Structures are given as C-alpha cells and as structure tokens.
Amino acid sequence: MTHISNDPADFADEALAGFCDLYAPLVRQVEGGAVRRSRAGRPKVAVLLGGGSGHYPAFAGLIGAGFADGAVVGNIFTSPSARQAAAVAREAHSGAGVVFAYGNYAGDVMNFGVATERLRSEGIDAENVIVTDDVASAPPAERDRRRGIAGDFTVFKVMGAAAEEGADLSEVVRLGRKANDFTRTLGTAFAGCTFPGADRALFSLPEGTMGLGLGIHGEPGLDDIPLPSAEEMGRTLVERVLEERPDGAGFRVAVILNGLGRTKAEELFVLWRTVAPLLRENGLEPVAPEVGELVTSLDMAGVSLTLMWLDDELERLWLAPTETPAFSRGRVSVGASGTDPVSAPEPSPAEEEGRAAVRASSPSATSSSATDASRSYASSCLEALTAAQRTLHELEPRLGALDAIAGDGDHGRGMVRGVDAAVSAAHDAAERGSGAGSLLAEAGDAWADKAGGTSGVLWGAGLRAWGQAWGDERVPDDEAVVTGVEAFAERILALGGAQIGDKTLVDALLPFASELRSAVVRGTPLAQAWASAAGAAAAAAQGTAELRPQKGRARPLAEKSLGTPDPGAVSLAAVFAAMGAAFDSHVRAV
C-alpha cells in the first residue's frame, strides 16, 4: 500500500472516486460515500454499511441488489462523520426508512448514533445494527463490548437480502441482530499493515510468530504465539470458534475463511483443506462457504474464520441472490423487491447548488447578531485554534506511534485533519464577521466532519458546546472562560461515556477543567490559572501510562498498552497548553 498514491492524505477519497468511476453502472458517488445507481421503484428499507476505508470489498464493494443500498466511507481505519452518514442516508432513503450497519467501534457508534438522531428529527425512520462477532475481544458475558470484524459480512448479507425481499425496517433490524447473535469470528495476523505513504507497518511480529485475536484496523493480535503449520492453525481457529457455539444453534453454518489483504488465495485453500473436515467432524455442514478476501485490513497478512449458525430464515437470506461490484451470488431477478428498479437520477446543477447551500448554512453561520466586541474576540479564538494546529502538526508522528501500540495508529493523522478543517472554517467565520461563539461552533462542526472517528466527534461536539456557552454577545471574562471549558468537558462526557481511569482524553480533560476552576476561584489571573491547569493535564496525560484502557479499540489490547500514555490524553493536554495564551492576551487587552 505504500507504492501507489499521490498525497497519502487524499488516498481514501481518490480510491473511492476511482471505484465509483469503474463501477458507474452499479454505483454513484455522493457526499460521504456511495449509493446504488438504481433502486426499487417503490419504497424499500435502505441498508447502509459504514466504517473507515481500508477494508475493501467492505464496505462500498458490497453496494448492489440483494446487499447494500449505500456505504458511508470514512478515511482509512477512521469512522465516517455523522454528517457523512446522514448525507448518504438522505440519498439512499426511498420512503421506508434506513438502517446503518457497522462494527462495534466507539467512533462508529457515536457518529452513526448522532446521524440517526439527525435523521429522525427530519422525519426519516433510522435504526442501527451493530456487529459484535470477534470472540477474542471480550469474554462471552461481555458480548456487547466485542469488536465487529469479518462477521460484518454475514450480518450485512442477511439484512440486504431481507430488505430486497421487501421486509419493513423493524424486520430488517430484527434479522440483522439475530444474524449477529449467531455469528462468531476469530482472526490471526502474520504481519502488520502499512498506511499509504508510511515507511513501516503499524506493528511487527517477531520472526516465526503470529498474532492471535487481531482486529481489522491494523491492531496487533492479543497473543503472540509460534507460527503453526496450516493444520495446527486450522484446528486452533475451528476449536476457538466452536467453543462459543450459540445456544440453540443448529448444525448448518455459513462459513467465511477470510484473507486480510496479503494472504494469497492458494494459502487460504490449503487452510480450508483442514477447516472443512474439522467442521464436518464436529457435526456441522458448511452452507455456501466463501474463501477469499471479503473484509480486509489494507495489506495485512492474516486470516480469519467466521461461522454463522443457520436456521431456515437465516439460510434463505444467506443464499439469496445478490449482485455487487465485489460479490455476486445467483441471478438477481428484475423487480426482486416488488417492482422494476428505476435509475436514481443524477442531481442537476441547481440541486447540487441548493444542497451545498444547505450544507453551508447552520445557526452558527449567522453573524448578524454578533456584537463588535464578540467579533473582535473571535480573532483570539482563531489564534487559539491556529496555535493548536501548529502543535498537532508537530506532534503528529508521536501521536501516531503512541496509537499504534494498542490501536490503529491514526490518531495523529486524524487530529491533524480535524484541526486543519477547524482552522479553515474559523477563518471563513471570521471573514463573515461571526462572533466568538459561532466561530468555535463552526470550527467544531468542521473538525467532526473531516476528522471522523472517536476523537473527531468528541472534539467537534466539545468545541460546539464551548461556542454555545459563550455566544456572540460578550467578551468572556475569566469565569466565562472556565464555563466554556466546562461545557466542552460536559459534552464529551455525555457523548463518550468515559470516566477518569478509562485511559482516554478524559483523564487529561477533567484535571484541566478542575484546576482551572479552582485557580480562578482563588483569584489567580487567567494566564497563571491556565498554565497551572495545563500542567495538571500534562501530568495526568503522562499518568495514563499506568492505566489499562476501558474504552475504544485499545481496550482488547490492554496489557500491550501498559507503559504507554494514551494518545488522546497527550494530544488534549498539548492542545490546551497551546491555546491558553491566545485567550488570555485578548481578555487582558479588552
């Protein structure tokens, strides 16, 4: 993946554009992802798959009759933003509601959850189905905390087939959750994957070993074990998956032996030679098994085994015909969902202009109510964001390295994308004469939209709450500055659900807010109070090295994360330290 790219930052966008051009008879690109070129002539449930790039054929490659109506496409290994998800949903909605289907990752859960709320407020029925098939990522008693990996495919297939048959929204959701309940996966990796433009893989393994229990975002495995023979590997995968046979499961199973990106088909065939007999020896009958690359992780060398235990309705949907750019089965009949399909028309230039105007408009974009004092203070907000931008660009390599220890290595890149978008939006707001509150709110919206992922939605929502706390009338005094920081913190706590000790940015954020409040109450000048709070945040961020993560992608790799500070806490402490001078200098000047 390091050989063919232009600007690595544009890789995901360019890959999506090329895909949509190649498969133009089947798909069309829209804001946030892609949707079917043609759809049913009458309303049907829109099944929308979503997640970061880097997993092809998941997710865009599965758009088509009998499968997905659209895909929301984030940056590499990064959740798409709520705005992207809502935009794709509006394009795919045909009157019967939409359902987002995705793996259980914090950023996806937050962003698709926010998008669902927005769509419902617009009168569009929207639901979510979250896949939790990875047996290695949490014990059976905590299945709701498990990751979604290659089991995405079986769950998505069932949902797509049900929607194509004409099932209503509640029925599609029921079947998707049922498929998830009967799906189990275990994966293993032989070598890490490499981001476009990077000069090394996200993780490496000692010679002659493999990582058992991998994710699909470049995370290392949970346990490093000696590299076994194909027969030993097949036995390990089958035995571990069968240990978690669902209650009430039958003997017929959908099977996926999935390559992660660099494992050759011939290698998978050798492994299937062991897996298939072992399944039969255990009384299981494989039904339409799939061997190949279906849910990948860039160029990772690895393999996973997925089983979905079938009953009559799940088997019918698993076997139902489908036609997508990357996967086909049987022959899709014309009018399978009730009527002949019709081509979804391309938006006219006037419609595109109207949509752009809607996207550009928001309550925070109105500057007429801002006072001159607030407009003047907005320049300090812009200075603060610019200082944060410089800091994050300097820290990007370190943040990525920290995140790669027990995550996907994209934290630095995501923060840079977010702050760059925020600064650009803030410049635009300042040029329009926006007040301080509106400028921060617009910066937050841009951060969330461009960064995606967990950090993107949290920083974006936090900045918007900060701006709303300040408004556009007064220049905030010391007390109002504290109130703005507390609004930022409260929104992040409400949205992310993390607490002190979970090894997240909250471990730095709450000490900052607490010390800032205490210092201002003591009568300490704002500059000194902010510096003291920044010191508390930095110390707390470094202290996270002794914690085990309780949230996010690092949680399953808790032991590997010991000794390394949380990248989200480190970045927050650094950003707040950089922003302080801009806020204080203007307060004193005013």
N, C-alpha and C positions, 0 to 999 in steps of 0.2 A: 504493500500500500504506500510505500514511500517513493515509488518510481514515476507514477503518472499523476501530476497535479499542476495547477497553476499557483495561485495563492492558497495555501492549505486552509486558510480561514474560510474560503469560498467553496471548499471541496464538496460539502454536503449539498449546497444549493446547485452547484454545477452538475453533480451526479443526478439529482432529481430532474433537472431540466433536460439532460440527455436521455434519461429513462422515458420521460413523457414524450419527447420527440420521437424516440424509437417506437414506442407503443401507442402512438397517437390514435390508431383506430379503436383502442380499448380504453385509454385514459386521457384525461386532460388536466393540466396543472392549474391549480387555483392557489389563492393566498393560503399559506400554511401547509400545503401538501398537494394531493391529487384526488380526483373522484372519477367515477365511471364516465366514459364518453356517452354511453347510452344507459337509460334506466327504464324501469317498468312504466307502462303507460298509465297506471293508476297508482295511488299512494302505496308504498311499502315501507317497512322499517328500514332505516339506513344503518347498516352495521359499519362502524368506523373504527379501524385499527389505529393504534398510535404508539409512539415512542421515538427514541432517537434514531439517527441514521447509523449505518454500520452493520445492519443485521440482514441484509438482502439475502433471500427474497422477502423476508419480513421487512417492512410492512407494505410498501407500495406495490411490490410484486404480486400481491395477493388480491388486488383490486379486480373485480370482474364478476360475471354472472355466477351465482352459486357460492360466492365468497363475500368479499368486502365491497361496500359501496364507495368507500374512500379510505384514505390514510392520512393521518396527521403526522408530519415528518419534522422532527427536531434536528438539531445539529448532532454531530457524532456522539453517541452514547449520552445524549442530553435530552431530557424531556422537552417536548414542544411546549410553547407557552399557552396559557389559557386563551389568549386572543387567537392564536393559530388554530386551536381546537375548535373554537366557536365559529371561526370563519369557514373551515372545512364543513362543519356541521350544517351551516346555513346553505352551502352549495349543494350538499347531498340530500337535505331534507326534502321529501316529496309529499308530506302531509300525514305520515303515520308515525312520526317520532324518530329519534336517533338513539343509538346506544354506543357508547365508547367502550372498547375492549382493549385491555393493556395489561402488562405485567405489574406486579406489586412492588413498585419503587416509589420512594417518597415524593420525588418531583412529579412523576406521572399522576399519582393520587391527588396531589394538591392542584396541579394545573387543570387536569380534567374535571376535578371537583368544582373548581371556580368556573370553568367553562359551562358545566352543567347548570350551575346556578344562573348564569347569564342567560342561557338559552331558555330556561324555564320562565325567567322574568319577561322574555319576549313572546311567550306563549307556545314555545316548542317543547313537546314532551321529550325529556332526555334522561337516560339512565346510564349506569356503569356496570361493567362486569370485569372483575379484577382476577387475574390468573395467579395461582399460588402453588405451582406444581413441583418446585425444587425441594426434594426431600432432604438435601444436605444443609439447607439454610436455616432451619429451625426444627425443633422436635415436633412429633405428631400433635401434642397438646397445644402447640402454638402455630397451627397451620395458617392462621390469618397473617402471620409475620413472614411467611415464606416468600421467596422471590418467584417471579414468573420467568421461565426460560423456554425451552423448546416446546413445552406443553401449551404455549400460546397457540401453536398451530392447530392442535386438535380442537381446542375450545373455539377458536375463531371459525374453523371449518363447520362445526356444528351450528353455530349462530348464523353464519352466512347461508347455510342450506335451509335453516328454518325460516329465515326472513324471505328467501326466494320462494318458498312454498306458500307464503302469504300469512305466516304467523304474526300475531299482533305483538306490540312492544313487550308486554308483560310475559308473554310466552317465550319470546326470543331470549329475554333476560333469564327466565327460569331454566331454559335448556342450557344456556351458557354456563350458569352457575352449577348446574348438575354435571355438565361435562368437566368442569374444573374439579368438582368433588371426586370424580372418578379418574383423574389424571395424575400420574406420578412421573418424575424425571430425575435422573442423576447424570451428571456430566463430569468429564475429566479433560485436562489440558496437558499437552506436551511442550508447548512453547507459547509465550505471550504474543499479543497482537501489537501493531505499531500504528500510531496515528499518522495520517498523511503529513509529510514534511518533517516528522520526527526522525531522529537518528538512532533511536533504540526502542526496544519493546517496552511496554508498560511494566512487565515483570519478566523475570527469567527463572529458570529452574536448574538446579544442579544437574550435571551430566548423569544420564541414566535414571532419572526420576520423572514422575508425573504428578500433577496436582489433581487430587480427587475432590469433587464438590465445587466446581467452578461456576461463576455466573456468566453472563453474556455481554458484559461491559468492560472486558479487559481485567476483571478482578482475578487475582490468583486463586488457586484452589484452597480449600480449607485444610487439607492434609497433603503433605508431600510424601509420596511413597515410591519405592523402587519400581522402575518401569517393568510391568509384567509382560508375559507373552500375550498374544491375541486371545488364546483360550482362557488364560487367567483373567485377563481384562474383561472378557465377555461374561465370565462367571461372576466376577465382582459386581458388574453393572446389574445383571439379572437378579442376583441374590439380594442386593441392597434395595432395588425397586420392589421386589416381591415381598420384602419384609413389611411393606406398607400397603399391602393389598387392602382396598377399601372394604368396609363392612357391607355385606350384601352383594359383593361383586360376583359376576358370572365367570364363565370360562373363555368367552370370546373377547379379544383385545385388539384395538387399533395400536399399531406399533410404528414408532419412528426411530430409526437409527440415524442420527443427525450429525453431519460434519460441521465443524465450527468455522471453516473458512480456508484451511490449508491442508486438511486431511483428504487424501485422494480417494476417488470412488473405489479403486481396487482395494485399498486398505479397509474401507467400510465393508466391502464384500467378504473379505477374509474374516472380519469380526462377525458379520451376520452368520457365517458358517457355524459359529459357536453359539450365538444368541438364539437363533431359531430353534435348534434342537433342545436347548435348555428350557425355553418357554414351553415346548410341547411336553417335555418330561415332567414339567410342573402342572400339567393338565390344562394348559392354555392353548387356544387356537388363534394364531395371528389372522387378522382380517384386513385385507388390502394394505399390507405393510409398506412403508416408504423408507427407502435407504438413499440418502443424499443430503445435500445442503438445503435446509429449509429455514432455519433460524441461526444465523451466523454471528460472528464477533470479529468483524474485519478480517484479518489474515491469521487469526488464532489457529494453532494446530491443536485439535481436540475433537472429542466426540461426546455425544450424549445419547442416552436411551430413554425414550418416553413410552409409557403404556397408558392407554385409556380403556378401562374396562367398559364393555358394551352391554346394553340391553337392546330391546327391539327398536326403540325410538332413536337412541344414540347411534346404533348401527345404520339405520336407514339414512340418517343425516351425514354420517361419516362417508357412506358410499354414494351419496347424491352427486350428480354430475356438476362440474364446475369448469370454467374457462377463464384463466387469468394469464398475465404475461409470463408468470413463472411456474404455474402449476395448473394442470388440467386433468380431469377425470371424466370418462364417458363423453357423452354428447349432450350439450345443453340444448333443450328444445326451445323453440321460439315461444315466447309467452309463458315461460315456466312460472312466473309469479302472478299470473292472472290475465295479462293482456300482452299484446305485442309490445316490445320495447320501443321507446322513442329516443331519438338523439337529443341529448341535453344541449341546448343552443349555446353557442359562444356569446358571452356578453358583448353588447355593442359598445363602441367608444363612449357613448353618452352614459350607458350604465356603469362602465368602468369609472368614469369621471365621478358619477354620483356615489359609487362605493368608496372611492378614495376620499371624497368629501366627508362621508360618514365616519370613515376610519380616522380622519384627521380631527374631527370635532369631538369635544368632550367638555364637561363642565369646567375643567381646569384650563381649557383653552381660551376662555373668555377673559379678556383683560380690562373690560370697561369699568369694572367695579373696583379695581385696584387703586389704592392711593399712591401718590407720588412717593411717599416715604417707603411703602412696601416695594414699589418698583425699584427704588434705589437699593434697598436691602437685598433684592433678588440678585443683584450683582455679586453680593457676598456669597449667596448660595451657589452661584455659578463658580466662583473662585474655589469654594469648598469642594465641589464635585470635580473640578479640574485638578485640584491637589490630590484627591482620591485617585483620579485617573493616572497621574504620574506614578503614584505609589504602587498601584496594582500592576502597571506595565513593568515596573522594576521587579516586583515580586513574582511575576507570572511563572518563571521556571521553578522557583522554590515551592510555590503552591501546588504546581502540577506534580512535583516529586513527592511532596507530602501526601497528596491524594492518591498517588499510585501505590503507596504501601498497602492500603487495605481497600482501595476503591478503584475508580476507572481513570484517574489521572487527569481529569478535565477541569478541575476546579479553577486553576489559574486562567485557563482559556475562557471559561465561562464568565468569570468575574471581569475579565478584560472586555469581552463582548458586551457585557451588561453596562459597565461604566462608560464605555465609548458611546453606546447608544444614549445613555442618560445625559452625557455632556452635550451631545448633538441636539437632543430635544431641549435641553436647558438653554442652549444658545438660541434656538428658534423662539422659545418662550420669551426670553429676554428681549429679543428684537421686536416682538409684538407688544412689548410693554406689559407683560404679565407681572403680577405681584409675586412675592416670595413663596407663598403657599402654593399657588398654581404652578410655579416653576418646579418646585420639588415634586409635586404630584405628577406632572407630565414626565419629569425625569424618571420617576418610579415606574410609570407605565411603560416607558421605552426600555428601561432596564429589564423588566419582567418579560417583555415581548422578545427581545433579542438574545437574552442570556438563556432563557428556558431553564429547565432543571429545578432542583430544590432551591439552590441559592438565588436563582433568578426570581422565582415567585416570591420568596421571602423578602429579598431586598426591595423588589418593586413594590410590594404591598406595604412594607415598612416606610419607604420614602413617601408614598402617597398618604399614609396616615399622618406622618410628620407634617407634610404640607397642609393637610386639612386642619390639623391642630393649630397651625399658625394663621391660616387665612391670608387675605390680601389687604388688610386694613392697617395694622400697626406694625412697627418695628419691634420684634420680640425683645423684651428685657431679659435679664438673667433667668427669672422664674419661667418665662415663656420658652426659653431655650431648653430648660430642663423638661418642661411639659412636652415639647416636641420630641425629645429623645425618648421619653416615657411612652408616648403614643406609638413611636416606631417599635419599641420593645413589646408593647402590649399586642400590637397587630401580629408580630412574628410569633409570639407565644400562642396566640389564639389559632393561628393558621397552621403552625408546625407541630404544636403539641409537645415540644421538647421542654425539659426541665434542667435545672442545674445538675450536673453529674452525668448527663446523657452523652457527653462528648460531642457537642455541636457548637455553633456560633453563640448559642445562648449562654454558654459558660463564660464567655468574654463580655457579652452584651449586658447581662444583669449586673455584674460587678461595676461596669462603667456607669450605668444608669444610677445605681445605688450610691456610688461615691460622688457622682456629680450632684445629685440631690443633697446629700449630706454636706458637701463643701459649700454649696450655695446657701443652704440654710444657716451655716456657721458664719456667713458673711464674707466668705472668701471671694475675691474678684474672679470673674468668669474665666480669664485666661489661666489662672492658677488652678481653679477648680477643674477646668477641662484637662489640664496637664495631669493633675492628680488622678482623675478618672481614667485617662488614657494609660497611665502607669498601672492602675489596678487591672484594666482589661488585658494589657500585655502580660502581666504576671499570671493572670488567670488562664490566658491562652496557652502559655507555656506549661501550666499545671495540668492541662488536659492530656499531656503525655502519659500521665499515670492512670488515666481512666480507660475503661473499656466502653466502646460505643454501644449505645442502646437504640440508636435510630439510624436510618439510611443504609446505603449499600455497604458501609464498613461494618455494620453490626455482625453479620455472619463471620467476619474475619477479625473478631475482637482481639484474639491473642496476638495476631500479627501487628495489630495497631498499637500495642503497648510499647511505650518508649518514644512514640511519635506524636507531637501535638496535633490537634485537629486543625485541618487547613481552613475550615470555615471560621473558627475562633481566631486563628492567626490573621486572616485577611480582615476580619471585622476590627480587631484591635489596631491594625496598621491603618486602616481607612479612617477610623475615628481620630487617631492621633494626627493624621494629616489634615483633617477638616477643621480642627479647632481654631487655628489662627485666623482663618477667613471669617468665621462667625464673630469672634471676639473683636477683631480690628474694626469691623463696621459698627458694632454696638458702641464701642468707645468713641468712634468718630461722630456718630449721631448724638 
